[in-house]
Amino acid sequence: MAVLLILPFVAIYGLVFIYPTIKMFILSFTDAPLIGAGDWVGLENYERLPRDRRFHTALWNTFYFVALTVIPGTLVALVISLGINRLKGRLQSLVLALFFLPYILPVSVVYLIWDWTLNFQFGIAMHLFDWAGADRIPVFKSTAWFMPAVGFVTIWWTAGFSILLFLAGRRAIPEEIYEAASLDNSGSWSTFSRVTWPLMWPVTALVSTIQLILQLKIFDQVYLFSQGGRPNDNLVLVYYVFQRAFQSNQGGRAAAVAVVLFVIVIVVSVLNFQLTRLSGGRRK
Amino acid sequence: MNPTRIHRINMAGLAITLITVIAAVLWAFPLYWGVVSSLKPEDEVVRPYVELWPQTLTFSHYVHALTQTQIGIWYLNSVATAVGVTFVTVASSLFCGYAISQLEFPFRRALWWLILASFMVPIQTLIINHFELIAGMGLLNSWTGIILPQLIHPVVIIVYKQFFDNVPKDFREAAVMDNASEWRILTRIYIPMNWGVTTALSIVTFIWAWNSFLWPFLAVTKTEMMTITVGITQVSDAFGVYYARELSAAVLAGLPVALAYLVFQRKVTQAITLSAGIKG
């Protein structure tokens, strides 16, 4: 009985998860094209990477993107969630829905909406530039503005998720603690810094690591906003894997890049797991 | 506390409330702007000043998108693949989660650790080998080919295991005394007691599958097999540089998931907090 119950899941996992993962490692030691066999080349694909300029761009941009989104996105979500938490009843649900709605939409819709909002000629956001007396900027066509702009859109798109987790974390704090704090005549800043912030810390750590792992794997937004722009300046790691494999037909070299990202994400996840375990142990 | 202090706190509280509400409106404004722009005639859209409401309200872009483009068939592809992903993921995770939670079998702990470990693996790095696999099976440009690599959602099985673990053991013992089979115990006790979590997980899995971009984008080369999220960004000649038309396509693509969220708000937020490892 147990075998029958686990069989569908195990079969699917073997086929689309275990098998491709093992194949990816093997592929990275060959010079195979996207489809078809290749010769064993040992570590050659990896030895190329330190000299590969596009790999440098991709690695740097990925970390840059992480820096632009993870901590700022977490803080924005924290502030918004504290604001929402003060609201009551229907107003609270309405405001939460307004912040949350973008998160539920497909990346393509987010792309079309912001491509329109920030359109150089007709975008409504460009009126803000005019109004401020600044020159309009074709944000997605300029290398300097591309990552910050995509980072901004990404924060807008994904903040709803973090806000939800922060709200759950805030509701888990017993109200008695706040009553005690107000009896002690604690001001709103000291209540925040002595009560809310320390008790929200575990959720903050959770939200920022989820964000970190998510943003390391970024592809969709960068690809979409790069269309008609300068993809080679905007490369991120997944994009580079895609480019090597699907545009240059070099499966082996692409797999080596994929393995690098694979290892980065696993290392970050394991570190995070150990850290939460350590701090959890201390709290007990 | 003296009265002026209470007064000051109330003023500050009111200010924070006001700022939050204004921020929420500004936050959602691009969505509103996208919808309003899609309801304007093309010449009104490109006027050099801001009009928050169309002078001439028109649904012509929607009529165009629905009748003159392939959006209908993209809708069908999206619905079929998202339903497929949801059904297979939820069903296989439910059975396997039940087995891991309630039954004894060899390698049970190993399987559980494998599932937890797979939680960390970045699926995006597997695209090359997914492509090779699906191409080798001759499934590129097919619904099955779009569905298969999207079936890895370890979160669903992890949530199911937690919920099954929490069903009181008395129910199981009573059923065993009545000589009920495992299948009966699962279908008469464990599934009915957890309908709520099944609905919540199904809704979010559907939303995830509907929204997925990278794999459907790679697995499909023929325009008539595209899902809607891929089609509206890849087939620009269908819409040209008609901004309002493009936005009407975006609204059509986002509508099903936006409605799913607005109708099942509580379920969606519950499933999403659960998927992050917080008990809702």
Interface residues (C-beta under 8 A of the other chain):
Chain A: M1 A2 V3 L5 I6 P8 F9 V10 I12 Y13 L15 V16 F17 Y19 P20 T21 K23 M24 L27 L34 I35 I80 G83 I84 R86 L87 L91 S93 L94 V95 A97 L98 F99 F100 L101 P102 I104 L105 P106 V107 S108 V109 Y111 L112 I113 W114 W116 T117 N119 Q121 F122 I124 H127 W156 F161 L164 L165 A168 G169 N185 S188 V203 L206 I210 I213 L216 K217 F219 D220 L224 Q227 V238 V241 F242 A245 F246 G251 A254 A255 A258 V259 L261 F262 V265 I266 S269 V270
Chain B: M1 I9 A12 G13 I16 T17 I19 T20 V21 A23 A24 V25 W27 A28 P30 L31 W33 G34 S37 V45 V46 P48 V50 V88 A91 S92 S93 F95 C96 Y98 A99 I100 L103 E104 F105 L111 L114 S118 F119 M120 V121 P122 Q124 T125 L126 I127 I128 N129 H130 F131 E132 L133 A135 G136 L148 P149 L151 I152 I157 E182 W183 L186 I207 W210 N211 F213 L214 L218 I228 T229 V230 I232 T233 Y243 E246 L247 A249 A250 V251 A253 G254 V257 A258 A260 Y261 L262 Q265 V268 T269 I272 T273 A276 G277 I278 G280
